[in-house]
Amino acid sequence: MVTYLTHKLILDLIWFQLVVLVIVLSNILILHRARSRGQLHHFPTVSILVPARNEERSIGGCIHSLLEQDYPTYEVIALDDQSSDGTFAILEQIASSQPRLKVLVGTPPPNGMSGKNWACAQLADQAQGDLLLFTDADTVFKPQALRLTVSAMLSQQADLLTGFPRQSVHTWGERLLVPFFSWAVLCFIPLWVAYRLRLPALSSAVGQMMLFRREVYHKIGGHESLGAVIVDDLVLARQVKAAGLRWRVMNVADLITCRMYHESQEAFDGFAKNLFACFDFHLSIFLFVFTWLAVLFLEPLIVFVAWVLGFAPTAVLSELVICIGLSLLLWLIPYIELGVPVYLGFIYPVTIVTNEVAAFQSLQLSMAGRLYWKGRSLERPKWKWL
């Protein structure tokens, strides 16, 4: 058993890491190829839809960036989702001098529907565009972002286009938690396979940038069909895939920036809300994935320390160096692509441990029915073994 853990398992991990490295490199190539280099001659009307609840810290910067897009035919609709801070006042002030901005006042969500899903459904109901761009109130778009994303959607003939904005992280909780989801998708969903197979599990989306064809959004039922679903972006992407429609991902880290959270505890609470939900509350898959991540990235380091201390005589130093080196590559390359500070890649063991803690907090809170977000209680999920 000791020989297996210190030698055979290390070799198996190396082969697995090499496969993941191929996935990462091919995904990066596909993300960049999605960026159309041609001129956009047709400008479909776009409705940019922004749900906002207690977002006074960021809503002004977000809306101003959306109103400065170098695109001729678009509207911006923001919905104040019963905020208790100054969000609505900021929106009204901007709208008073910007006729392109329309401000809605949200109504309480119906029973069995989450506040976020209901807010997005109300926004979609008021949208006039041929394309619907859902984004979050904590994003900032560069002026060319809308033009380039629409161009990519048309060139890719996509029904849903999404991407990974650059995540702005300032506290340690943000640094260790926020980049994790985008990193995981880039590493473990091979896009060249996902684009060809009608498997909903091989899809993902980021709610900070989801561009839909209007008819496709309504065909899959939109946010109104999601009920109390927590991870609306993932479920909508899976519905697009299940319907046999065209889902595509592009590189947007240089076009869109987002600061999801402003404190370490806020980041931890957000991931505790979402992580189990990302697995649709399938307990066995959830436990397997987080156990395997711990083995993949922590076990070689533990064996290395044991070898240094003389407790792992069957370990081979060259194998450990290769395995740990590949681990570094699997964090550094995606982080560079995603615009994450590179130094964070060197402390990936701390990132893994932090996300393991958040994952099992997510499991505990979900199964106990104690999930909350922005002052609202979330419906207790129904978990499954498989």
N, C-alpha and C positions, 0 to 999 in steps of 0.2 A: 504493500500500500504506500509506504514511504517513497519507494522508487518511482511508483506511478506519479505521485504528486510532485516530485522534484525533477523528474526527467520526462516521462512519457506525456504527462499532461502539458508540460511546457512546449513540447514539440507540437502537440495538437493545437495549442493556443497560437503558435506561430503560423500554422497553416490557416487557421481561422482568420487571424489578423491580416494575412496576405489577401484573402478573399475580400475582406472589408475594405482594405486599401484600394483594391481594384474598383469596388463599388463607389468609394469616395471620389476617386479621380474621374471615373466615367460620369458620375453625377455632376461634378463641377463643369465638365465639358458640355454636357447637355444643357445645364442652366445658362451657360454663356451663349450657346448656339441659339437659344430661344430669343435672344435679343436681336430683333430685326435691324438690319443695317440700311434698309431701303427707305425712301421717302414715303410718308403717309399721304395718300391722295384722297382717301375717303375718310370722313370724320363722323362716325356714328355718334349720336348724342349720348352723353354719359351722365348718369345721376350718381354723385358721390354722396354716400349715406353714412352719417356719423351719429351713433347712439352715445349719449353722454350722461353719466350719473356721478355727481360730485367730482367734477373734473376741472375745478377752477384753476388748478395749478398749470394745466396744460392746454385747455381748450382754445385759448386765444391763439397760441402759436400754431396749433393744428389748423384751425380754420383759416387763418391768414395765409398759411402755406398752400392750402387748397384753392384759395381765391386767386393765387398768383400763377396758376398753371398756364403754360403757353399752348393752350388747346382751345379751339374756337367755339365748340358747342358742348357745353356742360353746365350742370347746375349742382349746387351744394345744398343738401338738406341735413340739418342737425336737429336731433330730438333731445330735449331735456327730459330725462327719465326720472322725474320727481326728485330732483336734487334738493339737498338741504343747505347747500353752500351758494356761492355766487355764480354758478355755471350759467343759469338762465339770463342773469343780468349782463354777463359778458357777451353772450350770444346776441341778445337784443341790441346791445350797443354796436356790435359789428354790423348787424343787419341794417341798422338805421342808415348806414352809408354805403352798404354793399348790396344792391338789388339782386345779385346772383345768389345770395344766401337766403334760404328759407328756414325759419325756425319753427319747430313743432313743440307742443307741450304734450308729453306722454301721459297716457291714462294708466291706472293700476292694471297689472297683468291679470288675466282671467285665472280661475282655479286650474291648477295642473300645468301652468306655463311659467317658465322662468322670466324674470324681468328683462334680461338681455334679449332673449328670443322675441318677446312681445315688442320690445322697442324696435328691433330690426324689422319685424313684420309691419309695424306702423309706418316705418320709413319707406319700405318697399311699396306699400299701398299708395303713397303719395308721389312716388318717382315717375317721371315722364320719359326717362332715357331709354334708348335701345340697349344700352349696357348699364349694369348696376355694379358700382364699386363700393363695397363695404370696407370701412376702415375704422380704427379706434381713435378715441379722442386724445390719446397720448402719442400720436404719430406726427411726424413733420415730413412733408413731401418737397423734394426739390422741384423747381419750375418745369423741368422736362419730364417728370415722372409719369404723368398721365399720358402724354403723347407716346412715350416709349412703351408703356404697358399695353395701350390700345394697339399700337403697331405690332407688338409681339403676339397679342391675341389673334389678330387678323392673319398674320403670317403663319402662325401655328394652327390656325383653324380651330382654336380651342373653344370649348363651351364654358369652362371655368379655368381662369388663370390665377395662380397664386405665386408667392415668393417669400423669401426670408429677409425682412428688413434688418438693418443693422441695429442691434440692441445696445442702447446706451446704459451702461452699468456703473454705478458710483459707490454703493455700499458693498460690503463683503457678501451679504446675502444675495444681492443682485448678481454679483460676479460669479458666484458659485452655482446659482440656480437658473438664472434666466437663459443663458445660452444653451442649456442642456437639451431642450426639445428640438431646436433646429439642428444641433449637432447629431442627435439620434436619428432624425429623418435622413440627413445627408449620409450617414454611415450605414443605415440598415434598410433603406428602401431603394433597391436598384431601379432607377427610373427606366432604363432600357427594357427591363422586364415588366415593370408596372404599367408602362404605356401600352403594352401588347396583350396583357392578360386582364380579363374582366373579374378581377378579385378586389372587392372593396377594401380589404385589409391592406392592400398595397397602394394606398393613397393617403394623402394628408393635405392639410391646408393651414394657412396662418390667417387668423381673423383680422390681422392688421392690413392685409391686402388680398381681397378676394374679388376678382372681376368676373361677373357672370354675364352671359347673354340673357336678356330679360326673359325670353320665352323658356329657356332652360331652367332658370331659377324657379319660375312658376310651375313648370312641368314636374319638378321633383318635390313641389309642395312648399318650398321656401322655409323661412324660419317658423312660420305659423304651424308647420307640420311637426316641429321638433318637441313641442311640449316643454317638459322640464329638463331636457338634455342640457348638460353642463358644457360640454366641449362642442359647441355648435359648428365651428369651422371643420373639425374632423368629420363630423357626421354628415355635413353637407357634401364634403368631398367624396365620402363613401357612397352617398346617394347618387351623385353624378356618375361615379364609376359603375354602380350597380345597374344604372339605367343604360349602360353601354355608350355613354357620352364621353366627350373628349376633355380630359383633365391634363393640364400642363403646368409646369413650374419654371420660373425664370429667375435670373439673378437680379435682385433689386437692392442689395446692400448699399450700393452707392447712390440710390435714389430715394430711399425712405429710411428714416430713423425713428426709433420708438424707445421711450423709457416707460416700461410697463409698471414699475414699482419705484417708490422713492425711499423705502426703508427696508432693512434686512427682514424684520418681522413681517412686513407686508408681502415681501417676495416669498417667504416661507409659507405664509397663509395661502397665497395664490397657488403655489404648487401643491400644497396639501389638499386644496380643493380639486385640482385638475388631474393629478397623476393617475389615480385609480380609474377615473372617468375615461382617460385616454385609452384604456383597455376594455372599455364598455363593461367594466366591473366583472370581467372574467378572472376569477381568483387564481386558478392554476397558471394561466398564461402570465399574469402579473407577477406571481411569485417566481416563476421560472426566469423571466427576463431580468428581474433585479438580482436574483441569485447569480445568474450567468454573468452579468455585468461586473459584479463583485469578484467572481472568479477570474474573469478575463483580465481585469486591470489591477487587482490587488494581490492575487495569489503569487504572480511572479516576483513582486516586490518582497512579499513575506519570505519566499524561498531564498531570495538573494540575501536578505538579512540573516536568515538561518545559516546559509552557506558561509557568510563572513564570520559568523560566530562559531562555526564548526559543527553545527547541528544537522547539516544536510550534505553528507559526504558523497551522495550519489548525484547531486546536482552538477550540471556542466556550466561553467561560467560563460562560455561563448553562447550557449543557448539562452541563458538568462539575459545577456546583453542584447542579443537580437530581439528577444521578446519584449523587453522594456523599451528598446529603441523603436520598435514598431508601434508600441502603445503611444509613445511621444508623437510619432508621425500622425497617428489616427486622431490626435487632439489638435496638433499644431496646424495641419493642413486645413481641416474644416474651420478652425477659428480664424485663420487668415482669410479664407473665402468669405466668412460671415461678418468680418470686421470686428471680431472680438479681440480685446487686448491679448497679444501673443504670450505675454508672461503667464497668463492664466493656464495655458496649455501645459506648462511645466509643473503645475500643481494639480494635475488631473486626479491624483488619488484623493485629495481633499474634496474636489468636486464630486467624485463618485460617492464618498462617504456622506457628504451633505445631501445628495439626492436620494441616497438609500434611506436616510432618516426621514426626509420629506415624504418619500414613497410610503413608508410604513405608517407615518402619521396620517397620510391620505387614506390608507386602508382602514385604519382604526376609526377615523372620523366618519368615513362613508358608511361603514357597517353599523356604527352607533347612531347614525342619522343626525349627526351634529355638524353638518356643513353649513357655513354662512358665507355671504359675500356682500360687501358694501351695505351692511345693515339689514340684509334680507336673509331669511332662513331658506335653504334649498331643500327641495323634496328628497326624502330618504330614498337612495337608489336600491334597486333590486339586483343583488349580485348573483353570479352563477359560478359553478365549479369550472365549467369548460366554455 
